[in-house]
């Protein structure tokens, strides 16, 4: 394998619970250390994140800590790209743990496939062993919850795709595509990869590279995350000139169907019958998924939790998408308080 200089950039904010495992997994990489630099860009965390990273910067010369005064991800990513020196730029996330061959495998396939961006798949894990965390992890990695997003539900072979988690890029990509869009608190990867594809770039998913991703540990945090995913998606579509996929519309249509169908079913027995049938089908699918999850985890209550968790995922995303559309139509700002 040809050895290329690799820069790993990692935006972080209040990752005290996860950052230690993340850094240790990067230190354990089988890639030559003298060809590797790691930049953690901190959004002025209020917990012990900086302190923990600084401990590693003192012990490992190739690990560095930078400041992100703007406190949102795209600014951190852009600072990482600008401050880094590698011919390969690899974005990671502090919420994850990486296999020892993560860097070497992605760099290998980046050049073997003559790709512009490659990435692995998520192995979504619960934040802890409670039934609700098991249910959140299951919903975040099941096709009924996240559609055909292959890096979340898994793939059996290397495939061209529209986006991958985090991304391993050739530096030249940023020279021809530009940096990450700072308007996008969420979905900046999707928009960047959309721009890359529009310029003829190629993105590949490498399924044998498996990232252990920890799902959110509460329904509230999960709702907030999916709401923001939905909120910024219309802005991504506007910037790219077209939606990247059809699946992003399903939660919005589901939300509208619930509201409009509920009103119309009052006046029409036929619509009421269809409305109830759709709800029962939704409940049945969620319970079946929950039953399989309960068997796997040994927690029977997961079966009953799944309809509630799936409903929160779909309605949060759908409501966020609707709010995003309204902002665009009314020409309102998408700027929000920093929220990582």
C-alpha positions in Angstrom: 0.0 0.0 0.0 1.3 3.5 -0.9 1.5 5.7 2.1 -0.1 9.1 1.8 -0.1 11.9 4.3 -3.5 11.9 6.0 -5.1 14.6 8.1 -8.0 13.6 10.4 -10.3 16.4 11.4 -12.8 16.0 14.2 -15.3 18.7 15.3 -16.2 18.2 19.0 -18.5 19.8 21.5 -19.3 18.4 25.0 -18.2 14.9 24.1 -16.9 14.1 27.6 -18.7 10.7 27.6 -17.4 9.5 24.3 -14.1 11.3 23.4 -11.8 9.1 25.3 -12.9 6.0 23.4 -12.8 7.9 20.1 -9.2 9.2 20.7 -8.0 5.8 21.8 -9.4 4.2 18.6 -7.5 6.7 16.5 -4.2 6.2 18.4 -4.6 2.4 17.8 -4.7 2.9 14.0 -2.4 0.6 12.0 -1.5 3.6 9.7 2.1 5.0 10.1 2.0 7.7 12.7 4.6 9.8 10.9 2.1 10.1 8.0 -0.8 11.0 10.2 -2.0 14.2 11.9 -5.2 14.5 14.0 -6.9 17.8 14.5 -9.7 18.1 17.1 -11.6 21.3 16.7 -13.5 22.2 19.8 -16.6 24.4 19.9 -15.7 25.7 23.4 -17.1 22.7 25.3 -18.4 23.4 28.8 -17.5 19.9 30.1 -14.2 18.1 30.3 -13.8 17.5 26.5 -10.9 19.9 26.1 -9.1 18.7 29.2 -9.3 15.1 28.0 -8.0 15.9 24.5 -5.2 18.0 25.9 -4.0 15.0 27.8 -3.5 13.2 24.5 -1.9 16.2 22.8 0.9 16.1 25.4 1.5 12.4 24.9 1.1 12.2 21.1 2.8 14.8 18.9 0.5 14.1 16.0 -2.7 15.0 17.9 -3.6 18.7 18.1 -6.5 20.7 19.6 -7.9 23.8 17.8 -10.5 26.3 18.9 -13.8 26.8 17.1 -15.3 30.1 18.4 -18.3 30.0 16.0 -19.3 26.7 17.8 -21.0 25.0 14.9 -19.8 22.1 12.8 -19.2 23.6 9.3 -16.9 26.3 10.7 -14.9 23.5 12.5 -14.7 21.4 9.4 -13.4 24.4 7.3 -10.9 25.3 9.9 -9.7 21.7 10.0 -9.3 21.6 6.2 -7.5 24.9 6.1 -5.1 24.1 9.0 -4.4 20.5 7.9 -1.5 19.5 5.6 -2.3 16.0 4.4 -3.0 15.1 0.8 -5.9 13.1 2.2 -8.5 14.8 4.5 -10.6 12.5 6.6 -13.5 13.8 8.7 -14.5 11.8 11.8 -16.9 12.3 14.7 -16.2 12.2 18.4 -19.3 10.1 19.1 -17.8 7.1 17.4 -15.2 4.4 17.8 -13.2 3.3 14.8 -11.6 -0.1 13.8 -7.8 -0.2 13.8 -7.7 -0.4 10.0 -10.1 2.5 9.5 -7.6 4.9 8.0 -5.6 2.4 6.0 -8.7 0.8 4.4 -10.3 4.0 3.4 -7.1 5.5 2.0 -6.5 2.3 0.1 -9.9 2.3 -1.5 -9.8 6.1 -2.1 -7.0 5.5 -4.6 -7.8 2.0 -5.8 -11.3 3.2 -6.9 -10.0 6.5 -8.1 -12.8 8.0 -5.9 -13.2 11.5 -4.5 -14.7 10.4 -1.3 -15.1 7.1 0.5 -16.7 6.1 3.8 -17.7 3.1 5.9 -21.0 2.0 7.5 -22.4 2.6 10.9 -22.9 -0.1 13.5 -25.4 1.8 15.6 -25.1 1.0 19.3 -27.4 2.0 22.2 -26.0 4.6 24.6 -26.7 2.2 27.4 -28.6 -1.1 28.1 -32.0 0.4 28.9 -35.0 -0.6 26.8 -35.5 2.9 25.4 -31.9 3.3 24.3 -32.1 -0.1 22.6 -35.2 1.0 20.8 -33.6 4.3 19.7 -30.6 2.5 18.3 -32.9 0.0 16.5 -35.0 2.8 14.9 -31.9 4.7 13.9 -30.5 1.7 11.9 -33.7 0.1 10.5 -35.1 0.7 7.0 -38.5 1.5 8.4 -36.9 4.3 10.5 -34.3 5.7 8.1 -35.3 4.4 4.7 -32.7 3.3 2.2 -29.7 5.1 3.8 -27.2 2.4 3.1 -24.5 3.6 5.5 -27.0 3.3 8.3 -28.7 0.0 7.5 -25.7 -1.7 6.0 -24.6 -3.0 2.6 -23.1 -6.2 1.3 -20.7 -4.9 -1.3 -18.7 -1.8 -2.3 -21.1 0.6 -4.1 -21.3 4.1 -5.5 -23.6 6.3 -3.4 -24.7 9.9 -2.9 -23.2 10.3 0.6 -21.2 8.5 3.3 -20.8 9.2 7.0 -18.0 11.7 7.7 -15.9 11.1 4.5 -12.4 10.5 3.4 -11.5 13.0 0.7 -8.6 13.8 -1.6 -7.5 17.3 -0.8 -7.9 18.3 -4.4 -11.7 17.9 -3.9 -11.8 21.0 -1.8 -9.9 23.0 -4.4 -12.5 22.3 -7.0 -15.6 22.0 -4.9 -15.0 24.6 -2.1 -15.4 24.2 1.6 -18.4 23.2 3.7 -21.4 25.6 3.7 -21.5 27.5 7.0 -25.3 28.1 6.6 -25.9 24.4 7.4 -25.8 23.5 11.1 -26.9 20.0 10.0 -26.6 18.2 6.7 -23.4 20.0 5.6 -22.0 16.7 4.5 -25.0 16.0 2.2 -24.7 19.4 0.6 -21.0 19.1 0.1 -21.3 15.7 -1.4 -24.1 16.9 -3.6 -21.8 19.6 -4.9 -19.1 17.1 -5.4 -21.4 14.8 -7.5 -22.6 17.8 -9.5 -19.0 18.4 -10.5 -18.6 14.7 -11.7 -17.1 13.4 -8.4 -17.5 9.8 -7.3 -18.4 8.6 -3.8 -18.1 5.0 -2.6 -19.4 3.1 0.4 -17.0 0.6 1.8 -19.1 -1.9 3.8 -16.3 -3.8 5.4 -15.2 -0.6 7.2 -17.5 -0.6 10.2 -17.8 2.4 12.6 -19.3 1.9 16.0 -21.7 4.8 16.3 -23.5 5.5 19.6 -27.1 6.6 19.2 -28.7 9.4 21.3 -29.6 8.4 24.9 -33.1 10.0 25.1 -36.2 10.5 23.0 -35.8 14.3 23.5 -32.2 14.3 22.0 -33.3 12.0 19.2 -36.3 14.3 18.4 -34.0 17.3 18.3 -31.5 15.6 16.0 -34.1 14.4 13.5 -35.9 17.8 13.6 -32.7 19.5 12.6 -32.0 17.0 9.9 -35.4 17.7 8.4 -35.2 21.5 9.0 -32.0 21.9 6.9 -32.9 19.5 4.2 -34.9 22.0 2.1 -32.1 24.5 2.3 -29.7 21.8 1.0 -32.1 21.1 -1.8 -32.3 24.8 -2.6 -28.6 25.2 -2.7 -28.1 22.1 -4.9 -31.0 23.0 -7.2 -32.8 19.7 -6.6 -33.5 17.1 -3.9 -30.8 14.4 -3.7 -33.2 11.5 -2.9 -36.9 10.8 -2.9 -36.9 9.1 0.5 -36.4 12.5 2.3 -40.0 13.4 1.4 -41.7 10.4 3.1 -41.7 11.7 6.7 -43.2 15.0 5.5 -45.9 13.2 3.5 -46.6 11.0 6.5 -47.0 14.1 8.7 -49.3 15.8 6.3 -51.3 12.6 5.8 -51.8 12.3 9.5 -53.1 15.8 9.8 -55.2 16.1 6.6 -56.4 12.5 6.7 -57.5 12.9 10.3 -59.6 16.0 9.4 -61.1 14.5 6.2 -61.9 11.2 8.0 -64.4 13.1 10.1 -66.5 13.8 7.0 -65.9 10.6 4.9 -66.4 7.0 6.1 -64.3 5.8 3.2 -61.4 8.1 4.0 -61.8 7.1 7.7 -61.4 3.5 6.8 -58.3 4.1 4.7 -56.9 6.3 7.5 -57.4 3.7 10.2 -56.0 0.9 7.9 -52.8 3.0 7.3 -52.4 3.6 11.0 -52.9 -0.1 11.8 -50.3 -1.1 9.1 -47.8 1.4 10.6 -48.5 0.0 14.1 -48.1 -3.6 12.8 -44.8 -3.0 11.1 -43.4 -1.1 14.1 -44.5 -4.0 16.5 -42.9 -6.6 14.2 -39.6 -4.7 14.1 -39.9 -4.3 17.9 -40.5 -8.0 18.4 -37.3 -8.8 16.5 -35.5 -6.3 18.5 -36.9 -7.7 21.8 -35.7 -11.2 20.8 -32.2 -9.9 20.0 -31.8 -7.7 23.2 -33.8 -9.9 25.6 -36.0 -6.9 26.5 -39.6 -7.6 25.7 -40.7 -4.0 26.4 -38.8 -3.0 23.3 -41.7 -4.4 21.2 -44.1 -1.9 22.8 -41.7 1.0 22.6 -41.0 0.8 18.9 -44.2 2.4 17.6 -43.6 5.4 19.8 -39.9 5.7 18.8 -40.6 5.3 15.1 -43.4 7.9 15.4 -41.0 10.4 17.0 -38.3 9.8 14.3 -40.8 10.3 11.5 -42.8 13.2 12.9 -39.7 15.1 14.1 -38.1 14.9 10.7 -41.3 15.7 8.9 -42.1 18.7 11.1 -38.5 19.9 10.7 -38.8 19.6 6.9 -42.1 21.5 6.9 -40.6 24.3 9.0 -37.6 24.4 6.6 -39.9 24.8 3.6 -41.8 27.6 5.3 -38.5 29.4 6.1 -37.5 29.2 2.4 -41.0 30.3 1.1 -41.1 33.2 3.6 -37.4 33.9 3.1 -36.6 33.6 6.8 -33.2 33.0 8.2 -32.0 29.5 9.2 -29.6 30.8 11.8 -30.1 29.2 15.2 -28.2 29.1 18.4 -25.2 26.9 18.2 -26.3 23.3 18.6 -24.0 20.5 17.9 
